Amino acid sequence: MIPEVTQENLYLLLPCKVMGVVALYADKHHISYIDALSMFYHSKTYQQLELESTKYWHLGPVALCEDFEEDNAQKH
């Protein structure tokens, strides 16, 4: 049986989600993974991802990356 995702255990899913988004973004924008990681951790997308109630953890890396790119476009 798969346990229910809660705010208390969501942190277990985040590394894989973050890794996927960062790799896509860094490769697409030709920046280092470290820079992409820093940008992502400071983004609105990550703030939403770390809240179980938003259900962003259901999204795959491509959808999360698109949201992250939109977030960055609005900042500039």
N, C-alpha and C positions, 0 to 999 in steps of 0.2 A: 504494500500500500504506500502511495506517495503522500508524504505529509503536506498539510495545508501551508501555503506561503503566508507568513505573518510579518509584521514589522520587525519582530524579534529575530526571525531567521532569514529575512530578505538579504542580509549581508552575504550569505552564502552564494547567492546568484550573481552578485554584482561584479566580481572580478572577470568572469567570462563575458558578460555583457560589455563591460568597459573595454576589455581587450579587443573585442570585435569592432567596436565603434572607432577606437583609436587607430587600429590598423588600417581600416578603410579610409579614414580621414587623412591620416599621415601620407598614405600612398597616393591618394587623389590630389592632395595639395602640396606634395613634395616637401614636407616638413618632417622633422625628427619625431619619433614616437614619444619622446620625452616632452617636446613642445605640445604635441597633440594631446597627450595625457593631461598636462597642466591646464590647457584650454578647456578640455572636457570636464575636469573636476571643478572648474569655476563657472560652468555653464548652467543655464536654466534647465537644460535637458537633464543634466546629472541631478540637479535638485529634485526634479520630478521623478527620476528613476529611483532615487533612494527612499521614496515614500511609497509604501505598499498600496496605499489607497488610490494612487493614480493609475495603477495597473500598467505602468510603463514597462515593467519587467516582463510583460507578455510580448512586447515588441522584439523583433530580431535586430541584428546589427545594422542592416540597411535602413530600416525605418527609423531607428534611433539616430543614425548618422544624418539622415535627411532632416530630421528635427533639429539636430545640432547645427547643421549648416544654415537652416532658416534662422535659428537663434543668433548665429554669428552675423548673418546678413543684416538683421535688424539692428545690431549694435553699431555697424559701420555705415 
